[in-house]
Amino acid sequence: MPAQSAPLPRVLVTGANGFLGRHLVAELLRRGYPVRALVRPGGAAAGALPPLASLPIEVCELDLARVARKGELAAASGGCGAIIHAAALAQVNPARSRAVRAANLGGTEQAIALARAAGVGRFVYVGTANVFGFGSKARPGDETQPYAGRRYGLDYMDSKRAATDRVLAAVAREQLPAVLVHPTFMLGPGDARPTSGALLLELHAGRLPGYPMGGKNYVHVHDVAVATVNALTMGRVGESYILGNENLSYKEAFGLMAEILGVGPPRWPVLPPLASFYGVVCDLKARFTGRPAQVNSAMTSVANDGHYFTPQKARLELALPQTPVSQAVADAFAWFKSHGYVR
């Protein structure tokens, strides 16, 4: 009789109701993995459609931003052979936020505790490419470049760098079998809140008259999900992998998006001094009103820079797909239209 292959391990996915999390769940199910989705209390019905409870998975509710008891950790991760920790709070306005630090650093410490309680064989941490130093289009940043984001004063970037360091420390001190993946700017279908896809909605509505002088790396969310699930069996423990694709200036990116959306592109370049001045004005407005303004000075500083990266390492070691960014934009916009976000 032919030998039977070993059953696939149950995978615990934190942040399973998020933009990337839903794609991770779908990719895991496609490959036959049993899935347990971990979400905040009440989160099973939130996020993308359809709700998680309608999928053939287990759903567990636990707030990773607070310290959980050992019994809660054991109940959440028991029987799981792997964890994908994708839960995060990607808020950049206001720039400083206790909630962001608690979700991103505190939540990662809790996820490591989950891994410890279950004795998992693989822990995949989902970070962000912004924890590395960025470069130019000619010489894009990679996983060897030291963190350059501290200059901005954004708790999102700082907390993700601290969380990355915490995972690496657990690899070194506790033999945590972790692989770290770091997506760039993700676009694609299913961005229900929306997060990164809000850029397309603003562009379609004509609310982006100008473009900043920087740029960034873009990637299809499905490609990120594929490479992240690949990291359950591929990649090297303790190594980081940037999951990205195309480096585009904002002028190039907005022009590409506008063509696909069937609208005119932003016409006016916003030079760095003007962008920085506007950011300071927004900071003063937020301080006076007690509410975040449209942007802040940290966000305008980021927009003035070119956050360009190379995903070559992930292509080679995690078989990262490279769907054209134009397809990611088209898929995202089609999803928005089909779900009533655009009339």
N, C-alpha and C positions, 0 to 999 in steps of 0.2 A: 504493500500500500504506500502511496506517496506521503511524504512527511507533511504534516500540517504546519502552516506558518503560525508563529506566536500571535495571539490577539494584540491589537493595538492598545496602548495604554489610554486610560481616561485622562483627558486634558482639562484642567481648570483654567478658564479664561477670565481674568479680571477686566472690568470695564467692557463687558461683552455687549452692552447696549449702546456703545459709542459708535462713531463713524467707522473707525478701523475695526473695532471689536465685532461688529456685525459681519464684516467681511471675513474675519478670522473664523467665526463660528461656521459660516457657510463653507469656507474652504476645508475646515476640519471635517465637517459632515460629508462633504463631497468625497473625501479620502477614506471615510469609514471610521474615523475616530469617535469614540464616545466622548461627549462634551458635558461639562458642568460649567454653567455660566454664573459668575459671581458679580452681583450688582449691589448698589446701595439699596437700603429698604425702600420699597415702592418703585424701584427702577425697572422691574421686569416689564412694566407696561409702557415705559418711557422709551424715547429714542426712535430709531428707525421703524418702519412698518415692514412686515407685521410684528406684533409684540413677541418677545422671546418665549413667552409661555405657550405660543402656538407651534413652536418648533420641537422636534424630537430630541430634546436635551433636558438635563436637570438644571434647575435654577436655584441658586442659593443667595440669600440676601445677607450682606455684611458690609458695614461701613469701614473701609480700610483707613480712613482718616482718624479713627479713634483707636485706642489700645484695646484689643480684644482679649478675652480670657483664653487660656489654653484649650478649654473645652470647645469654645467657638471655633478656634483655629482648626482643631482636629476634626470637628464636624464638617467644616467647609472644605477641607482638602483631603479628608480620609478617602482612600481608595483611588486617588489620582496618582498617575505615574509621571505626570509632567504638568508644568504651569507656564502659561503665557501671561505675563503681567503687562497688560495694556492700559490699565486704569490710570488716568492722569487728569489734571485740570489745566487746560491750555489757555488760561486767561492772561491777557497782557494789559488790561485796562480795568482797574488801576495797576500801575507798575509794581507796587508793593502790596502784597496780600498774604495775610496769615493763612487764609483758606488754601491758597495755592501751595504754600510751603507744607501744610499739613497733608494735603492730598498727594503731592508728588514725592516728598521725602519720607514723611511719616507713612504714607501708603506703601511705599516700596519696602520700608522696614517691616511692615506687617506682611507683605507678600513673601519676603524672605522667611519670616516666621512660619507662614503657611507651608513653604517648601521644606522647612526643617521638620515641621510636625508630620508631614506626609512622607518624608524621605524620598523625594522625587528623583528620577533619573536625569531630568533635564529641566532647567529653568530658563525661559526666554524672556529677557527684559526688553521692553519697547521704550526707547528713549527718544532723542531728537538729534538730528545732525548738528544743531546749534550748540551742542556741548563740545564741538571741536572748532579749531580755527578755520575760518573760511579763506578762500583765495580768489584769484582772478579767473576769468574764463580760460586763459592760457595756462595757468597753473592753479587749478582748483584745490581747495582744501581736502584733506583726507583724514583717516583715523589716527594719524601720527601727530597731527597739529594740536598744540595746546589750546585750551579753552580761551576764546577771545571775547566772549559775551559779557564779561563782568563790567565792561565799560558802560553798558546800557542801563544798568540798575533795574533789571527786570527780574522779579522773583520767579517767573516761569523758567527762564533760562538758568538762573542760579540754582533753583531747586532741582532741576533735571540734571545739572552737572553734579550736584551733591548726591543725588540718588544713584547716578552712574558710579560715582566713587564708592558709595555704600555697597553696591553689588560687587564691584571689583574687590573690595576688602573682604566680602564674604567668600569670594572665590579663593582668595589667598589664605584666609584664616580658618574658614569653616569647610573648605573643599566644596562649596556650592557649585554644582555642575551647570554654570550659567553661560549662555551665549547672549550677547547684547546686540540688538538691532536698532538703528537710528534713522527713521524716515526723514525725508525732506518735506516739502510742502505737498500734501496729498490732495488730489482731485479725483472725482469719480462719482458714481451713483450712490444713493442712500444716505446723503448727508442731511439728516432730517432736522437737525436743530436750527439752522445749519451752522457749520464752523468755517472751514476753509472755503466752502462753496458760497459763502456770503459775498465773496469778491465777485463772483459771476452775477449774482442777483443785483449787486450795486451797479455793476457795469451795464447790465441790461436795462436798468431803470434810469440810466443817464446821470448817475450821481457821482461819477468819477471824471471830472473835467480835465484833470491833469495827471501826470505820471511822475513819480519820484525818479531820481537818477541812479538808484541802485538796482538790484536784481536778486534772484534766488534760483534754487534748483527745484524742479517740479517732478512729480511722479504719480502714476496711476495708483489709486488705493488698492486695487486688486493685485497689482504687482507686489506691493508691500505685504499683503496678506499671504501671497504664495511664498515669498522668501522667508517670512516669519514662521510659517508652518514648516517650511524646509529646515529651519534652524532646530527643530525638534530632533532631527537625525543628521543634519549637516552642520558644517562650521566647527570651529575649535573653541573649547571651553576657555573662558576668560578673554575671548577676543570680541572686538566691536566691529560692526559692519554698517556702513552708511547705505541706506536704501533710497536711491534717487534715480534720476534719469537726465533730463535736459536742463542745462543752465541757460536762463533767459533773462535779459534785462527787463525791467518793468515795461519799457516801451515795446519791446518785442512780445512780451507775454500778453499785454493788454491788446496789442494789435491782433495777435492770433485769436484771443478769446472773442474780441469784437467781431471778427470775420465769421466765426462759427455761430455766434449769437445773432448775427444779422443786424448789428448796430454800428454806429460810428465809434472809432477808437477815441480815447482821450487825446486832446489836441495839444495841450500845453505842458512843457517840461517844468517841473517844480524844482528849482535849483536848491541845493543843500542849505544855503543861508535862509532862504524863505521857508523851507520845510522846518528847519530848526526853530525859527522865530514863531511859526504857527504852533509848534509843539509847546513852546514856553507859554504862549497865550492860553492854550488849552489847559495847561497845568494851573495857571492862575485862576482860570474860570472854575476848574474843579475844586480848588482850595476855597474859593469864595462861596460856591453853591453847595459844597459837600457831596457832589455827585460827579462821577467820571464824565469828562467831556468826550467829544467824538474820537479824539486821539490823545496821546500824551507825548512828552518830549522823548521818552525812551523809544516809542514806536516810530517817531520821525527819524530818530538817529539810526534805527535799524534799516529804515527804508532808504536812507542815504548811502548805505553800503551794499556791496555786491556779495551776497552770501552764496558763493559758488562752491560746489563740492563734486568729487568724483566717486561714483559707486562701483569702481572697477573691482575692488576686493569682494564685494557682495556678488557681483556677476560671476566671478570665478569660483567662489567657495559656497555660495548659497543659491546658485542658479537663479539669481534675480532676473525676472523678465523685464523687457524694456518696451512696453506699449507706448506708442507715441503720445506725447502730451496733448496733441490735438484730439486724439481719441478720448482721453480722460476728460477733456473739456466737453466734448460732444456727449459723452455718456452722462456726465453730471447734469448738463442742461436738459437733456431729454428726460432724466429722472425728475428734475424740478418741474418741468412742464406736465408730466404725467401725474404728478402728485399735487397739482394745484398751486405751486409756488409762483408760477408765471402765468399770466393771462395773455 
